[in-house]
Amino acid sequence: AVVHFLERTGLMQEDPEWRRGGKAPLVITSRGYEFMLLDVHVQVWQFVLQYLKSLQMKFRNDKKAQEIQSEALLFLICLSYCRVGEAYPAENSHEGFF
């Protein structure tokens, strides 16, 4: 999921100079270097926004798409109040949400 995020947002790309066979390795782009220089809180929000966009795309034909996005945002807010080592009850979450 993280690699997909990095490619989709243009932070990394396949090495354009790769001449050997097989799949080219990923290299960081200039946009990726700029991202690394951002404040960590801005970076986290970039991940959150991309996650919400991916949910929107995944459930775009689902009538409950808005509900799923709201649930995801609520989960992230709840997660911010969790403590390390304590469980988060996920039994009420939408199937396929995680």
ChimeraX attribute file (.defattr): number of C-alpha atoms within 10 A of each C-alpha:
attribute: neighborCount
match mode: 1-to-1
recipient: residues
	/A:1	7
	/A:2	9
	/A:3	12
	/A:4	10
	/A:5	16
	/A:6	17
	/A:7	18
	/A:8	12
	/A:9	15
	/A:10	14
	/A:11	20
	/A:12	21
	/A:13	18
	/A:14	14
	/A:15	14
	/A:16	10
	/A:17	8
	/A:18	12
	/A:19	9
	/A:20	7
	/A:21	6
	/A:22	7
	/A:23	10
	/A:24	14
	/A:25	12
	/A:26	16
	/A:27	14
	/A:28	15
	/A:29	17
	/A:30	12
	/A:31	12
	/A:32	17
	/A:33	12
	/A:34	10
	/A:35	15
	/A:36	12
	/A:37	9
	/A:38	10
	/A:39	9
	/A:40	11
	/A:41	9
	/A:42	11
	/A:43	13
	/A:44	11
	/A:45	11
	/A:46	15
	/A:47	16
	/A:48	15
	/A:49	12
	/A:50	15
	/A:51	18
	/A:52	17
	/A:53	13
	/A:54	14
	/A:55	17
	/A:56	16
	/A:57	12
	/A:58	12
	/A:59	15
	/A:60	12
	/A:61	9
	/A:62	12
	/A:63	9
	/A:64	12
	/A:65	16
	/A:66	14
	/A:67	12
	/A:68	21
	/A:69	19
	/A:70	13
	/A:71	16
	/A:72	20
	/A:73	16
	/A:74	12
	/A:75	14
	/A:76	13
	/A:77	11
	/A:78	11
	/A:79	11
	/A:80	9
	/A:81	8
	/A:82	12
	/A:83	9
	/A:84	6
	/A:85	6
	/A:86	7
	/A:87	8
	/A:88	11
	/A:89	7
	/A:90	10
	/A:91	7
	/A:92	7
	/A:93	13
	/A:94	13
	/A:95	8
	/A:96	7
	/A:97	11
	/A:98	7
